[in-house]
Each structure stands twice: as C-alpha cells, then as structure tokens.
Amino acid sequence: MQEIAIGALKPGMELAQQISSPDEKISLGQGAILTEAWISKFKEWGRSSVRIACQNRHTGAGAQELDVLLQQVFELAAPDKSRSVVKSNQSVYEELQTCCQYVESQLRRIYLMARCGRPIPLRELEQLAKEKLYPLLDRKGAFIYIHASGRADAYLYRHAIDVALLVGFIGRWLGYSEAEVRNLVYAGLVLDIGKAKVAFEIISKSGPLTLDEMELSKKHVRHSLQLLLGNEMMEKAILDGILQHHERIDGLGYPLGLDGNKISPFARILAIADVYDALVSDRYYRQGISPIDAVYTMMYEMSGYFDSHVLGTFIDRMRQQLVGASVELTNGATGKITFFEPFPNLQPVVTLEDGIILDLSSRSDIAIAMIKVT
C-alpha cells in the first residue's frame, strides 16, 4: 500500500484503510473503490492523504503508470515555503501550528519517497530540523504545544516533530552547546525514518503486536541507519543516538543489548523523549495519557530503562514548564497548574476557574486528564 495525497487520488483506486468523517457519522471501509464523490468528501473532511492498495485490479495500473502517479504526488507535495509563512496577526498557538503543519507535510512526502525506494533528501531534513524546528525552542508555549491533541493517523509524523522539540529542550536543560542542541533536534526528527520501511499494517495496528510483528517493527532502527548512512556529513553522535535509542540502562534493550555507560549520550536523551511523547500522544489503539501519568509510568513502571540523571532533569524542568498550563481534570473541571510540591511529589496544585485551589497530591479521586492547548 502507499500513502497518496488527496490531490493525486483517482476513481477506481482501492482504499487500504477505513476513513471516517470528523463527526464519525459517515465512513468508508478498507477495500472500498474510490469514486469522484468520495474523493470530494475526503477533501471536505480535511484529509491530506489516504492509504491506497499498491496492486489495484480495478485501475490496471502498471509499474510505469504507478511511477508517474508517484511523481505527481511528489510534485503536489513539493516544498512550498510560502505555506510556512507566519502571519503577523496569528496567535502563538497558530504560529506553532503553522510551522509544525508545514514540517509534517514535508515529512509525509519524504516518508513516501523512502517507501518507494527513492533516495531521501537528507539535506532537506536537516534544514527542516535546524531552520524550522530549532528556532521554536525559543518560542513561549512551545513545550505546551507538544501536548496538543493530534489525529492518530498522523502520529508517525507528529511524533517525529514532538521528539525533535523535546530532545532540543532536554539538551538545553542538560547544558549542551547550541550546536549539539541543533544536532539533537535533527536526530529527533529522523529518529524513526526507518518506519517508512515497516508495513502500515504493523504501524497502524489497533491492538497488541504479535511476537513476529514486534520483531519486524524492531527492524525500523536498522532501516533508519540504512537510509541515513549515505550522508557523509551526518554527525556520528546522531547516528549513534538513532541506533541506540531503544537500548536500556539495564541492558535489556535492542538492537545491541548495550547497558550503562555504553549507551551514547544522545541515545539516553532520545529514549526519554521518544517514550514520553508516545505515552502522551493519541495512537491508533489508545488515547494518550496525561504528562503526570506519563512521568509516573517512566519512573515507576519502567525502572531500568532510562538514565536517572537525564530522566530526573527532564521531570524537574518539565514540571516548571507546565506551571501556568490550562488543564482539564478527570471530573470535568478546568483550571491552571499553579505550582508543584518538591520532587518526588509529582502531582500539582491546580487553581480552578471558580477560584477553588486543589492540591491533587491529596486527592486520589481527581487527577489531570489532559493539558489544554489553545
């Protein structure tokens, strides 16, 4: 199957996923044959692309025709810098959204190129990381924006953007030089590029992976290295970080089974950003959890996974970043985080909209459900 831009869809193509309207009242199932009317509906629903079965008995498309179709997709999704221009009257949230949506659109195109066996534009990826995302580290609210709810079907691309920003923040909090922080942002953006070589059925599966599927999924690390090694300019620290970001301090990670100080500094940072964003993000098979629940999970349920100094620094600075954030509680009430008690107390004090102050560390019946990003 292939991810095809809406503008390149043609009647007769076979849908390789279920597509639902925003209100979920209308849906078209996997295996359906597209018509002009359905393609128009996808546009109305704000879809940018859909998954299409590669071998399509209805279109009779040969390899040459498919190649032409893919070229049309590349041209339609080619970089258009005008789309990323920030208007002067945009809010901070809208500025961040404009920039991240532009990067996401380019990632979709580049991942499609990788799936089709085309050389990926490494220089362009580096520019996206260092010229588009790195400057966002100085934007007020950028850390909060990472928690904005996104569509599960866009997780692969949004995760790359979130991890790039997260590792940039962590690098700064740890005292890395700005050159190293830029490299961390680049590493975060290309961290999972190898997933372009993993079957969509595995990446988008709505339930737990089988053992065989898990082994295929793990191969994305080596796929990433294969795609990136052609760039002689890529820093060794970046390549080491990508190769080792699923290693664990206790030695039970993959693909090399490294432990302790054998794991590179970049990999230690990438591992924390990768897992944290995976926990707080909506996935095909579950909704994301709150940042507080995420760090609790990382501290107490994933013992042995992470570098304790990097994780402690992340949690401490993350809590500082969340002070002032708007939140929704599990009982439906809304308010803002006022402050946190000293570590290791993870729960914040929240001031509700009606002025009531809640210390969530003393309330087992109420917790933060989500960060509200507006």
C-alpha positions in Angstrom: 0.0 0.0 0.0 1.0 3.6 -0.4 0.2 6.9 1.3 -1.3 9.0 -1.5 -2.0 12.8 -1.4 -5.7 13.7 -1.8 -4.9 15.7 -5.0 -3.4 12.6 -6.6 -6.3 10.2 -6.0 -8.2 8.8 -8.9 -11.6 7.0 -9.2 -11.1 3.2 -9.1 -8.3 3.2 -6.6 -8.7 0.7 -3.7 -8.8 2.1 -0.2 -6.4 0.4 2.3 -7.8 1.9 5.5 -11.1 2.9 7.0 -11.9 6.7 6.6 -14.5 8.4 8.8 -16.0 11.9 8.7 -14.9 14.3 11.5 -18.2 13.6 13.3 -17.8 9.8 12.6 -21.3 9.6 11.2 -20.0 8.6 7.7 -17.3 6.1 7.0 -15.8 4.2 4.0 -14.2 0.9 4.8 -11.0 -0.7 3.8 -11.2 -2.3 0.3 -13.7 0.2 -1.0 -13.3 1.5 -4.5 -13.0 5.3 -4.7 -15.3 7.5 -6.8 -15.2 11.2 -7.6 -17.8 11.8 -4.9 -15.7 10.0 -2.2 -12.6 11.9 -3.2 -14.5 15.2 -2.9 -15.7 14.1 0.6 -12.2 13.4 1.7 -11.2 17.0 0.7 -14.2 18.3 2.7 -13.2 16.4 5.7 -9.7 17.9 5.7 -7.8 14.8 4.7 -4.4 15.5 3.2 -3.7 11.8 2.2 -5.1 8.3 2.4 -3.6 4.8 2.2 -4.2 3.1 -1.2 -3.6 -0.6 -2.1 -0.5 -0.8 -4.3 -1.7 -3.6 -6.5 -5.1 -2.4 -7.9 -7.0 -4.7 -10.2 -9.6 -2.0 -10.9 -7.2 0.6 -12.3 -4.9 -1.7 -14.3 -2.0 0.5 -13.5 1.4 -0.9 -14.4 4.7 -0.1 -12.9 5.2 2.8 -15.3 1.8 4.3 -14.5 2.4 3.9 -10.8 5.8 5.7 -11.2 4.1 8.6 -13.0 1.4 8.7 -10.2 4.1 8.8 -7.5 5.9 11.6 -9.3 2.6 13.6 -9.4 2.4 13.1 -5.6 6.0 14.3 -5.1 5.2 17.4 -7.2 2.0 18.1 -5.4 3.7 17.9 -2.0 7.0 19.6 -3.0 8.3 22.2 -0.6 6.3 25.4 -0.8 8.0 27.9 1.6 5.0 30.3 1.2 2.9 27.8 3.1 5.0 28.1 6.2 5.0 31.9 6.4 3.7 33.1 9.7 1.1 35.9 9.5 1.6 38.9 11.8 -1.9 38.6 13.4 -1.5 34.9 14.4 -1.5 33.8 18.0 1.4 31.9 19.4 -0.5 28.7 19.1 -1.3 29.4 15.5 2.3 30.3 14.7 3.5 27.0 16.2 0.7 25.1 14.4 1.6 26.7 11.0 5.2 25.8 11.3 4.6 22.2 12.5 1.9 21.5 9.9 4.4 22.6 7.2 7.1 20.3 8.6 4.5 17.5 8.8 3.6 17.9 5.1 7.2 17.6 4.1 7.7 14.5 6.3 4.8 12.8 4.6 6.4 13.4 1.2 9.8 12.3 2.4 8.4 9.1 4.1 6.6 8.3 0.8 9.8 8.6 -1.1 11.5 6.2 1.3 8.7 3.7 1.0 9.0 3.8 -2.8 12.7 3.2 -2.7 13.6 6.8 -3.7 16.7 8.5 -2.2 15.6 10.7 0.7 16.6 14.3 0.7 18.8 14.4 3.8 19.8 18.0 3.3 16.2 19.0 3.3 15.5 17.0 6.5 18.4 18.8 8.2 17.1 22.2 7.1 13.6 21.3 8.4 15.2 20.4 11.8 17.6 23.3 12.1 15.8 26.1 10.3 12.2 25.3 11.2 12.0 23.4 14.4 15.2 24.5 16.3 14.0 28.2 16.4 10.8 27.0 18.1 12.7 26.2 21.2 12.7 29.9 21.9 9.0 30.4 21.4 6.9 30.8 24.6 4.5 27.9 24.8 6.4 25.5 22.5 6.7 22.9 25.2 3.0 23.1 26.0 2.2 22.9 22.2 3.9 19.4 22.1 0.8 18.2 24.1 -1.7 19.4 21.5 -4.0 16.7 20.5 -3.4 15.3 17.0 -5.0 12.7 14.8 -3.8 9.1 15.4 -3.3 8.6 11.7 -0.8 11.5 11.7 1.1 10.1 14.7 4.2 8.9 12.8 4.9 12.5 11.5 3.8 14.4 14.6 5.8 12.1 16.8 9.0 13.0 14.8 8.3 16.7 15.3 7.5 16.3 19.0 10.6 14.3 19.7 12.7 16.8 17.8 11.4 19.6 20.1 11.6 17.5 23.3 15.2 16.5 22.8 16.1 20.1 22.0 14.6 21.2 25.3 16.3 18.4 27.2 19.6 19.2 25.6 19.4 22.8 26.7 18.3 21.7 30.2 21.4 19.5 30.5 23.7 22.3 29.4 24.6 21.1 25.9 26.1 23.6 23.4 23.7 25.1 20.8 25.5 23.2 18.1 24.8 20.0 20.0 21.2 21.0 20.6 20.7 21.6 16.8 22.1 18.1 16.2 19.7 16.7 18.8 16.8 18.3 17.1 17.9 16.8 13.8 18.3 13.4 15.4 14.8 13.6 16.9 13.3 14.4 13.5 14.9 11.5 11.7 14.7 9.1 14.7 12.1 6.8 13.2 12.6 7.4 9.5 13.1 3.6 9.1 9.4 3.1 9.9 8.8 4.1 6.3 10.1 0.6 5.5 7.8 -1.2 8.0 4.4 -2.3 6.8 1.5 0.0 7.5 -0.5 -3.0 8.9 2.1 -3.1 11.8 2.5 0.6 12.4 -1.3 1.2 12.4 -2.4 -2.0 14.1 -5.2 -1.3 16.6 -4.2 -4.0 19.0 -1.1 -5.5 20.6 1.6 -6.7 18.1 2.3 -10.5 17.8 5.9 -11.6 18.5 6.6 -11.8 14.8 5.2 -8.3 14.2 7.2 -7.0 17.1 10.4 -8.3 15.6 9.5 -6.7 12.2 8.8 -3.4 14.0 12.1 -3.5 15.8 13.9 -3.6 12.4 13.0 0.1 11.9 16.2 1.0 13.8 18.4 -0.7 11.3 16.2 0.6 8.4 16.8 4.1 9.7 20.6 3.6 9.7 20.5 2.3 6.1 18.5 5.3 5.0 20.8 7.8 6.7 24.3 6.4 6.3 24.6 7.8 2.8 25.1 11.3 4.2 28.8 11.7 4.9 28.1 14.9 6.7 25.9 13.4 9.4 27.5 13.5 12.8 28.4 10.2 14.5 26.6 11.3 17.6 23.4 11.5 15.6 23.8 8.0 14.1 24.8 6.5 17.5 21.7 8.1 19.1 19.4 6.7 16.4 20.9 3.2 16.6 20.8 3.1 20.4 17.6 4.9 21.3 15.9 1.6 22.2 18.7 0.4 24.4 18.1 0.3 28.2 20.4 1.1 31.1 19.8 -2.4 32.5 21.0 -4.0 29.2 17.6 -5.4 28.1 17.0 -3.1 25.2 17.7 -3.6 21.5 19.2 -4.0 18.9 22.7 -4.3 20.6 21.8 -5.1 24.2 24.1 -2.3 25.5 24.0 -1.2 29.1 25.1 1.6 31.4 27.7 3.9 30.1 28.0 2.0 26.8 24.8 3.8 25.6 25.6 7.1 23.9 24.6 10.5 25.5 22.3 11.3 22.6 20.6 7.9 22.8 19.8 8.5 26.5 18.1 11.8 25.7 16.3 10.4 22.6 15.0 7.4 24.6 13.2 9.6 27.1 11.7 12.0 24.6 10.6 9.0 22.4 8.8 7.2 25.2 7.3 10.3 26.8 5.7 11.5 23.6 4.5 8.0 22.8 2.7 7.9 26.2 1.0 11.4 25.9 0.0 11.1 22.3 -3.1 9.5 20.8 -2.4 6.3 19.0 -4.3 4.0 16.7 -5.1 1.7 19.6 -5.5 4.1 22.6 -5.8 7.7 23.8 -2.7 9.4 25.2 -2.3 9.8 29.0 -1.5 13.0 30.9 2.0 14.2 31.3 1.9 13.4 35.1 0.8 9.9 34.4 3.5 9.6 31.7 6.3 10.5 34.0 4.9 8.3 36.8 5.0 5.4 34.3 8.5 6.2 33.3 9.7 6.5 36.9 8.0 3.5 38.5 6.8 1.1 35.8 9.9 1.4 33.5 12.6 1.0 36.1 15.9 0.2 34.4 15.0 1.8 31.1 16.5 5.3 31.4 19.5 7.3 32.6 18.4 8.5 36.0 20.1 11.9 35.7 18.6 12.7 32.3 15.1 11.5 33.5 15.3 13.5 36.7 16.4 16.6 34.9 13.5 16.1 32.4 10.9 15.7 35.1 12.1 18.6 37.1 12.2 21.0 34.2 9.0 19.6 32.6 7.1 20.5 35.8 8.4 24.0 35.6 7.3 24.3 32.0 3.8 23.1 33.0 3.2 25.8 35.6 0.5 28.1 34.2 -0.8 25.5 31.7 -4.5 25.1 31.3 -5.7 21.7 32.3 -8.9 19.6 32.3 -9.4 17.3 35.3 -10.8 13.8 35.4 -14.0 15.2 36.9 -14.5 17.6 34.0 -13.4 20.8 35.9 -10.9 23.1 34.2 -8.2 25.4 35.7 -4.5 26.1 35.6 -1.5 24.5 37.2 -0.3 26.9 40.0 2.8 25.1 41.3 4.3 21.7 42.1 5.4 20.4 45.5 9.1 19.4 45.8 10.1 16.2 44.0 9.3 13.3 44.2 5.8 14.5 44.6 4.5 14.6 41.0 1.0 16.0 41.5 0.5 19.8 41.0 -1.7 22.3 42.8 -4.4 23.5 40.4 -6.5 26.7 40.7 -9.9 26.1 39.2 -11.8 28.7 37.1 -14.1 29.4 40.1 -11.0 30.2 42.3 -11.0 26.9 44.2 -7.5 25.6 44.9 -6.9 21.8 44.7 -3.8 20.1 45.8 -4.0 16.9 43.7 -1.4 15.1 45.8 -4.1 14.8 48.5 -6.9 13.9 46.1 -6.9 10.3 45.0 -10.2 10.7 43.3 -9.2 13.6 40.9 -6.2 13.9 38.5 -5.2 15.8 35.4 -6.9 14.3 32.4 -5.2 16.4 29.7 -3.3 19.6 29.0 -5.5 22.1 27.1 -3.6 23.8 24.3 -5.4 26.8 22.7 
